[in-house]
Amino acid sequence: MRNPLPPVPTKLPEIEVSDGLRRGTPAVLLITAPGEEDQAPEFGGLRVTGKAGEVREVPGSGPRWVAGVGDGEPKQYRKAGAALVRAADAALAADIESGEKAFRAVQVELPEEASGEHVEALAMGLLLGGYRFSVTAEDPKPSVRSFRILTRHERAVPAYTELVERVRDLAAASALARDLANTPSNVKNPAWLADTAARVAGAEQGLSVVVRDEKWLAEQGFGGVLAVGGGSASPPRLIELEYRPRGASAHLLLVGKGITFDTGGLSIKPADGMHLMRTDMAGGGAVIAAARAIAARRLPVRVTALVPSAENHVSGSSYRPGDIVRHYGGKTTEVGNTDAEGRMVLADALAYGIKRFKPDAVVDVATLTGAMKVSLGLRTGGLFSSSDELATRVVSAGARVGEAWWRMPLTEDYAELIRGELGDVRQAPGGPGGITAALFLREFTGGLPWAHLDIAGPARADKTYDDVVPGATGFAARTLVELAASYT
């Protein structure tokens, strides 16, 4: 019987760097856009503009494709690489359909002016642009198995190869985060997420995974996780990942929201869009994937990663608006809206992680508020932080790996809104939703340097752009890996 799901993690294409063409392997020539449109070059009678992401199949005995890299900025190379792999996969399928000999490799010729930064961006596009996740009875569509990046400088091959290996780990993190978030929720309950994390991440040398069940959560007083998960037949879990290299330069605590499906609970969501709530654990997926990549890179930074996982469902045992919930450590929360469940589970994990592991800095990641989608759209993550240094590290890390962050204000004037009347804090006090949610989480961070990453917008995509395809994007996974690397 065929496995009902694609394999997790997704297998990415291979990439090698060389300084020589291989006969018989279809080639791609990368070109920059000329200054004037009427100067666009011709290939086999086709005029090619060089616009970033333009891929043209050309007749004749030269390269099979010409791909544009726009003005030559690295981000344009990433866009070109992603467009190229999609075009090559489509051409491969067409060749097979027509009975022609199938190719499984493509070689890409770099322009003379390309540098290591361009190679990194191109490799990221090639690795992720052809990502697919489809639950189907049909055989998988054919795809290109490997790419050869061709440089004209033999001496650059070792350095470029090292860069490509680093990019591969980053791309693998994004792909795994996408896999976890794309998996449908009739399969992905908290136990599945925990078991998959243990299987995939736990196989990485130096990375340990421990799964805490509902009995342990009750004994330890994880009231937020138990309240949110109480309405579901699938009990909650806490996933703990630890990477402890010798001589670590710093210790980061990463916490990711792991809501495997979110109905909104008794404060139920509208039907429109509820089907997308399978990705409400995208923050948790990013944290799991990042921990795996950090261990794979053997970074000399200690990382503890926590993913509180629950299913927010509707039943007679669901938690209610008006409830008072006691979190790990004793702080109590007045529940105002059961659809603000992410902050409830994060509060437990933050308090536990800080007390139990004593990190130097804390970062949480969550699809937390619709307010961030309104504020920043669908391609930029919201960043709140109690530390200017940590905020700068996050923004810089994201810029290096192609993920955009915008720092939002932690406006103290709104801090009074979260003060409780019957409990210590209020969960959903109204006001500017993204800010008050961040201020609520800050209550559980123990005064440590802390950053809250709200990825409600960029965690999902409804259309193709750059290296992203419709569905889960894996956003934040690469930033977390690069953030850890900034401490080395």
C-alpha positions as CSV (number, residue, x, y, z in Angstrom):
1,M,0.0,0.0,0.0
2,R,1.4,3.4,-1.0
3,N,2.3,5.8,1.9
4,P,-0.5,8.3,2.1
5,L,1.9,11.2,2.6
6,P,5.0,12.4,0.7
7,P,8.2,11.4,2.6
8,V,9.2,13.7,5.4
9,P,11.8,15.3,5.1
10,T,11.5,16.1,1.4
11,K,14.5,15.0,-0.6
12,L,16.2,18.0,-2.2
13,P,18.2,18.0,-5.4
14,E,22.0,17.6,-5.3
15,I,24.3,20.5,-6.2
16,E,27.9,20.4,-7.2
17,V,30.3,23.1,-8.2
18,S,32.7,22.6,-11.2
19,D,34.8,24.6,-13.6
20,G,34.1,22.5,-16.7
21,L,31.1,21.7,-18.9
22,R,29.9,18.1,-19.1
23,R,29.0,16.9,-22.6
24,G,25.5,15.7,-23.1
25,T,24.1,17.5,-20.0
26,P,21.6,20.4,-20.8
27,A,23.1,23.8,-19.9
28,V,21.7,27.1,-18.7
29,L,23.3,30.5,-19.4
30,L,22.7,33.2,-16.8
31,I,22.5,36.8,-18.2
32,T,22.0,40.2,-16.6
33,A,19.4,42.6,-18.0
34,P,20.9,45.2,-20.4
35,G,20.5,48.8,-19.6
36,E,18.3,49.4,-22.6
37,E,15.4,47.1,-23.7
38,D,16.5,47.3,-27.4
39,Q,19.9,46.0,-26.4
40,A,18.4,42.7,-25.3
41,P,20.4,39.8,-26.8
42,E,19.1,37.1,-29.1
43,F,19.6,33.4,-28.7
44,G,18.4,31.2,-31.5
45,G,16.2,34.0,-32.8
46,L,14.6,34.6,-29.4
47,R,15.1,38.0,-27.7
48,V,15.8,37.6,-24.0
49,T,15.3,40.5,-21.7
50,G,17.4,39.2,-18.8
51,K,14.7,40.1,-16.3
52,A,15.1,38.3,-13.0
53,G,13.2,35.0,-13.1
54,E,12.7,35.0,-16.9
55,V,13.7,31.5,-18.3
56,R,13.6,30.9,-22.0
57,E,14.2,27.6,-23.8
58,V,16.2,28.4,-26.9
59,P,16.7,26.4,-30.1
60,G,20.1,25.5,-31.6
61,S,23.2,23.8,-30.3
62,G,24.0,26.3,-27.5
63,P,22.6,26.3,-24.0
64,R,19.1,24.8,-23.7
65,W,17.9,27.7,-21.5
66,V,18.8,31.3,-20.9
67,A,17.8,32.6,-17.5
68,G,17.8,36.3,-16.4
69,V,19.3,37.6,-13.2
70,G,18.0,41.1,-13.6
71,D,20.4,43.7,-12.2
72,G,22.7,41.0,-10.9
73,E,21.9,41.5,-7.2
74,P,22.1,38.2,-5.2
75,K,18.4,38.1,-4.5
76,Q,17.8,38.1,-8.2
77,Y,20.0,35.0,-8.5
78,R,17.8,33.3,-6.0
79,K,14.7,34.2,-8.0
80,A,16.4,33.0,-11.2
81,G,17.4,29.7,-9.6
82,A,13.9,29.0,-8.4
83,A,12.3,29.9,-11.8
84,L,15.0,27.7,-13.5
85,V,14.3,24.6,-11.5
86,R,10.6,24.9,-12.2
87,A,11.2,25.4,-15.9
88,A,13.6,22.4,-16.0
89,D,11.1,20.1,-14.2
90,A,8.4,21.1,-16.7
91,A,10.8,20.4,-19.6
92,L,11.7,17.1,-18.1
93,A,8.1,16.1,-17.8
94,A,7.5,17.2,-21.4
95,D,10.5,15.2,-22.7
96,I,9.3,12.0,-21.0
97,E,5.7,12.6,-22.3
98,S,7.0,12.9,-25.8
99,G,9.2,9.8,-25.5
100,E,12.6,11.7,-25.7
101,K,15.5,10.6,-23.6
102,A,15.1,12.0,-20.1
103,F,17.8,14.2,-18.5
104,R,18.2,14.2,-14.7
105,A,20.9,16.8,-14.4
106,V,21.3,20.5,-15.5
107,Q,24.4,22.6,-15.5
108,V,24.3,26.3,-14.9
109,E,27.0,28.7,-16.3
110,L,27.8,31.6,-14.0
111,P,28.5,35.0,-15.4
112,E,32.1,36.2,-15.1
113,E,31.2,38.8,-12.4
114,A,29.4,36.3,-10.1
115,S,30.7,36.0,-6.5
116,G,30.2,33.6,-3.6
117,E,27.2,35.6,-2.5
118,H,25.6,35.0,-5.9
119,V,26.4,31.3,-5.7
120,E,24.7,31.0,-2.3
121,A,21.6,32.8,-3.6
122,L,21.4,30.7,-6.8
123,A,21.8,27.5,-4.8
124,M,19.0,28.5,-2.5
125,G,16.7,29.0,-5.4
126,L,17.7,25.8,-7.1
127,L,17.1,23.8,-3.9
128,L,13.8,25.2,-2.9
129,G,12.1,26.5,-6.1
130,G,10.9,23.0,-7.1
131,Y,9.5,22.1,-3.7
132,R,6.3,20.0,-3.9
133,F,4.0,18.6,-1.3
134,S,1.0,16.7,-2.6
135,V,-1.1,13.8,-1.1
136,T,-2.2,11.9,-4.2
137,A,-2.6,8.4,-5.6
138,E,-0.6,9.4,-8.7
139,D,3.1,8.7,-9.1
140,P,5.4,11.6,-8.2
141,K,6.0,14.0,-11.1
142,P,9.6,13.8,-12.5
143,S,12.1,16.3,-11.3
144,V,15.7,17.2,-11.9
145,R,17.9,15.3,-9.6
146,S,21.1,17.4,-9.6
147,F,22.5,20.7,-10.7
148,R,26.1,21.6,-11.6
149,I,27.1,25.2,-11.0
150,L,29.9,26.1,-13.4
151,T,32.4,28.8,-12.6
152,R,35.2,30.0,-14.9
153,H,37.7,30.1,-12.0
154,E,39.1,26.7,-11.0
155,R,40.4,28.2,-7.8
156,A,36.9,29.1,-6.7
157,V,35.5,25.6,-6.8
158,P,36.5,24.6,-3.2
159,A,35.2,27.8,-1.6
160,Y,32.0,27.7,-3.6
161,T,31.5,24.0,-2.7
162,E,31.7,25.0,1.0
163,L,29.2,27.7,0.5
164,V,26.8,25.4,-1.2
165,E,27.0,22.9,1.6
166,R,26.0,25.6,4.1
167,V,23.1,26.7,1.9
168,R,22.0,23.1,1.6
169,D,21.5,22.9,5.4
170,L,19.6,26.1,5.4
171,A,17.4,25.0,2.5
172,A,16.8,21.6,4.2
173,A,15.6,23.5,7.3
174,S,13.1,25.5,5.2
175,A,11.9,22.3,3.4
176,L,11.4,20.4,6.6
177,A,9.5,23.3,8.2
178,R,7.3,23.3,5.0
179,D,6.8,19.5,5.2
180,L,5.6,19.7,8.8
181,A,3.3,22.6,8.3
182,N,1.8,21.2,5.0
183,T,0.9,17.8,6.5
184,P,-2.9,17.7,6.8
185,S,-4.3,17.7,10.3
186,N,-6.1,14.4,10.0
187,V,-2.6,13.0,10.1
188,K,-0.8,15.7,12.1
189,N,-1.9,15.7,15.7
190,P,0.4,16.5,18.6
191,A,1.6,12.9,18.9
192,W,2.5,12.8,15.2
193,L,4.4,16.0,15.3
194,A,6.3,14.8,18.4
195,D,7.0,11.4,16.9
196,T,8.2,13.0,13.6
197,A,10.4,15.4,15.4
198,A,12.0,12.5,17.3
199,R,12.5,10.5,14.2
200,V,13.9,13.3,11.9
201,A,15.6,15.6,14.3
202,G,16.7,12.9,16.7
203,A,18.6,11.2,14.0
204,E,21.0,14.1,13.8
205,Q,24.2,13.5,15.8
206,G,24.4,15.6,18.9
207,L,20.7,16.5,19.0
208,S,18.5,14.8,21.6
209,V,14.7,14.8,21.6
210,V,12.5,14.2,24.5
211,V,8.7,14.1,24.2
212,R,6.6,15.0,27.3
213,D,3.0,13.6,27.4
214,E,-0.2,14.9,28.9
215,K,0.4,13.2,32.2
216,W,3.8,14.8,32.6
217,L,2.3,18.2,31.6
218,A,-0.3,17.9,34.3
219,E,2.2,16.9,37.0
220,Q,4.4,19.9,36.1
221,G,1.6,22.4,35.9
222,F,1.4,23.3,32.2
223,G,-2.0,24.8,32.6
224,G,-2.0,26.7,29.3
225,V,-1.1,23.7,27.2
226,L,-3.6,21.5,29.0
227,A,-6.4,24.2,28.7
228,V,-5.9,24.6,24.9
229,G,-5.6,20.9,24.3
230,G,-8.4,19.9,26.6
231,G,-11.1,20.1,23.9
232,S,-9.5,17.6,21.6
233,A,-9.4,13.8,21.5
234,S,-5.7,14.1,20.7
235,P,-3.8,15.0,23.9
236,P,-1.1,17.6,23.9
237,R,2.6,17.2,23.9
238,L,5.8,19.1,24.7
239,I,8.7,18.5,22.4
240,E,12.1,19.2,23.8
241,L,15.2,19.3,21.6
242,E,18.7,19.9,23.0
243,Y,22.0,20.5,21.3
244,R,24.9,20.9,23.7
245,P,28.3,21.1,21.9
246,R,31.5,21.4,24.0
247,G,32.8,24.8,24.5
248,A,29.5,26.5,23.5
249,S,29.8,30.3,23.1
250,A,26.2,31.0,24.1
251,H,23.0,29.3,25.0
252,L,19.8,30.1,23.0
253,L,16.3,29.0,24.0
254,L,14.0,28.7,20.9
255,V,10.2,28.3,21.5
256,G,7.8,27.5,18.7
257,K,4.0,27.4,18.7
258,G,2.8,23.9,17.8
259,I,-1.0,24.1,17.4
260,T,-1.6,21.3,14.9
261,F,-5.1,22.5,14.1
262,D,-6.9,25.6,15.3
263,T,-10.7,25.8,15.2
264,G,-10.6,28.8,17.5
265,G,-12.2,26.7,20.2
266,L,-15.4,28.0,21.7
267,S,-14.5,31.4,20.2
268,I,-14.8,29.6,16.9
269,K,-13.3,30.9,13.7
270,P,-15.3,31.6,10.5
271,A,-15.4,28.7,8.1
272,D,-13.6,30.7,5.4
273,G,-9.9,30.1,5.9
274,M,-10.2,27.6,8.6
275,H,-8.7,24.9,6.3
276,L,-5.4,26.8,6.4
277,M,-5.1,26.2,10.2
278,R,-3.1,23.0,9.5
279,T,-0.2,25.5,9.3
280,D,-0.8,27.0,12.7
281,M,2.2,25.1,14.0
282,A,4.5,26.7,11.4
283,G,6.5,28.4,14.3
284,G,7.0,25.0,15.9
285,G,8.0,23.5,12.6
286,A,10.6,26.2,12.1
287,V,12.1,25.6,15.5
288,I,12.3,21.9,15.0
289,A,13.9,22.3,11.6
290,A,16.3,25.0,12.8
291,A,17.5,22.9,15.7
292,R,18.2,20.0,13.3
293,A,20.1,22.3,10.9
294,I,22.1,23.9,13.8
295,A,23.2,20.4,14.9
296,A,24.0,19.4,11.3
297,R,26.2,22.5,10.9
298,R,28.0,21.6,14.2
299,L,27.7,25.2,15.4
300,P,29.4,25.9,18.7
301,V,26.3,27.3,20.3
302,R,24.1,25.5,22.8
303,V,20.4,25.4,21.7
304,T,17.4,24.3,23.6
305,A,14.2,24.2,21.5
306,L,10.7,23.7,22.9
307,V,7.5,23.1,21.0
308,P,4.3,23.1,23.0
309,S,1.9,21.2,20.8
310,A,-1.9,21.0,21.1
311,E,-5.1,20.9,19.0
312,N,-7.5,23.7,19.7
313,H,-10.9,22.0,19.3
314,V,-14.5,22.4,20.3
315,S,-16.1,20.0,22.7
316,G,-17.6,19.8,26.2
317,S,-14.1,19.8,27.7
318,S,-12.9,22.9,25.8
319,Y,-11.6,25.8,27.9
320,R,-13.9,28.8,28.1
321,P,-13.8,32.6,27.9
322,G,-13.7,33.7,31.5
323,D,-11.6,30.8,32.7
324,I,-8.6,31.4,35.0
325,V,-5.6,29.3,33.9
326,R,-2.5,28.7,36.0
327,H,0.7,28.4,33.9
328,Y,3.9,26.6,34.7
329,G,5.5,28.6,37.5
330,G,2.2,29.8,39.0
331,K,1.3,32.9,37.0
332,T,-2.4,33.0,36.2
333,T,-4.2,34.2,33.0
334,E,-7.8,35.4,32.5
335,V,-9.0,33.9,29.3
336,G,-10.9,36.3,27.1
337,N,-10.9,34.6,23.7
338,T,-10.1,30.9,23.2
339,D,-8.8,31.7,19.7
340,A,-5.9,33.4,21.3
341,E,-4.5,30.0,22.2
342,G,-1.0,30.4,20.9
343,R,0.1,32.7,23.6
344,M,-1.4,30.3,26.2
345,V,0.9,27.4,25.2
346,L,3.9,29.7,24.6
347,A,3.6,31.2,28.1
348,D,4.0,27.7,29.7
349,A,7.0,26.8,27.5
350,L,8.7,30.2,28.0
351,A,8.4,30.0,31.8
352,Y,9.5,26.4,31.8
353,G,12.4,26.8,29.4
354,I,13.9,29.8,31.3
355,K,13.6,28.2,34.7
356,R,14.8,24.7,33.7
357,F,17.5,25.6,31.2
358,K,18.7,29.1,32.1
359,P,19.5,30.4,28.6
360,D,21.4,33.5,27.7
361,A,18.7,34.7,25.3
362,V,15.2,33.6,24.2
363,V,13.4,33.7,20.8
364,D,9.8,32.5,20.3
365,V,8.2,32.0,16.9
366,A,4.5,31.8,16.2
367,T,1.7,32.4,13.7
368,L,0.2,34.5,16.5
369,T,-1.9,37.4,15.3
370,G,-3.9,38.5,12.3
371,A,-2.7,42.0,13.2
372,M,0.7,41.2,11.7
373,K,-0.8,40.3,8.4
374,V,-2.6,43.6,8.3
375,S,0.5,45.5,9.4
376,L,3.2,43.9,7.3
377,G,1.5,41.8,4.6
378,L,2.4,38.3,3.7
379,R,6.2,38.5,3.1
380,T,7.6,40.2,6.1
381,G,7.8,38.9,9.7
382,G,7.0,41.0,12.7
383,L,9.7,41.3,15.3
384,F,9.2,42.4,18.9
385,S,12.2,42.5,21.3
386,S,13.3,43.6,24.7
387,S,16.9,43.8,23.5
388,D,18.2,46.1,20.8
389,E,21.2,43.8,20.3
390,L,19.1,40.7,19.8
391,A,16.7,42.5,17.5
392,T,19.6,43.6,15.3
393,R,20.9,40.1,15.2
394,V,17.6,38.7,14.1
395,V,17.1,41.4,11.3
396,S,20.7,40.9,10.1
397,A,20.4,37.1,10.1
398,G,17.2,37.3,8.1
399,A,18.7,39.6,5.6
400,R,21.6,37.2,5.0
401,V,19.3,34.2,4.3
402,G,16.6,36.0,2.4
403,E,13.9,36.5,5.1
404,A,12.7,40.0,5.9
405,W,11.8,41.2,9.4
406,W,10.4,44.5,10.6
407,R,10.8,45.6,14.2
408,M,7.6,46.6,15.8
409,P,7.2,48.7,19.0
410,L,6.7,47.2,22.5
411,T,4.7,50.3,23.5
412,E,4.7,50.5,27.3
413,D,1.5,52.6,27.2
414,Y,-0.4,49.4,26.4
415,A,1.2,47.3,29.2
416,E,-1.6,48.2,31.6
417,L,-4.1,46.5,29.2
418,I,-2.8,43.1,30.1
419,R,-3.0,43.5,33.8
420,G,-5.7,41.1,35.2
421,E,-8.6,41.7,37.5
422,L,-9.2,38.1,38.7
423,G,-5.9,36.7,37.5
424,D,-2.4,38.1,37.1
425,V,-2.6,38.9,33.4
426,R,-5.3,39.1,30.7
427,Q,-4.9,37.0,27.6
428,A,-6.9,39.0,25.0
429,P,-7.3,42.6,26.3
430,G,-8.1,44.3,23.0
431,G,-6.1,47.2,21.7
432,P,-3.4,46.7,19.0
433,G,-3.4,43.0,18.8
434,G,0.2,42.3,17.8
435,I,1.6,44.6,20.5
436,T,-0.6,43.4,23.3
437,A,0.2,39.7,22.4
438,A,3.9,40.4,22.6
439,L,3.5,42.3,25.9
440,F,1.6,39.3,27.3
441,L,4.4,36.9,26.3
442,R,7.0,39.3,27.8
443,E,5.5,38.6,31.2
444,F,6.9,35.0,31.0
445,T,10.4,35.8,29.8
446,G,12.0,36.5,33.2
447,G,13.7,39.7,32.1
448,L,16.1,37.9,29.7
449,P,17.0,39.3,26.3
450,W,14.0,38.1,24.3
451,A,12.6,38.4,20.8
452,H,9.1,37.4,19.6
453,L,8.7,36.6,15.9
454,D,5.2,36.8,14.6
455,I,5.0,35.0,11.3
456,A,1.2,34.9,10.8
457,G,1.7,36.6,7.4
458,P,4.8,35.0,5.7
459,A,4.3,31.5,7.1
460,R,1.8,30.7,4.2
461,A,1.8,31.7,0.6
462,D,-1.1,31.6,-1.9
463,K,1.0,32.0,-5.0
464,T,4.5,31.4,-6.3
465,Y,7.3,34.0,-5.7
466,D,11.1,33.6,-5.5
467,D,11.8,30.2,-3.9
468,V,8.3,30.0,-2.4
469,V,5.5,27.9,-3.8
470,P,1.8,27.9,-2.6
471,G,1.4,26.4,0.9
472,A,3.7,26.6,3.9
473,T,6.8,28.6,3.3
474,G,9.1,27.4,6.1
475,F,9.7,31.1,7.0
476,A,11.9,31.8,10.1
477,A,13.7,28.4,10.0
478,R,16.7,29.9,8.1
479,T,16.8,33.0,10.2
480,L,17.0,30.9,13.4
481,V,19.9,28.9,12.0
482,E,21.7,32.1,10.9
483,L,21.0,33.7,14.3
484,A,22.7,30.9,16.1
485,A,25.6,31.2,13.7
486,S,26.0,34.9,14.6
487,Y,27.0,33.8,18.2
488,T,30.0,31.8,16.9
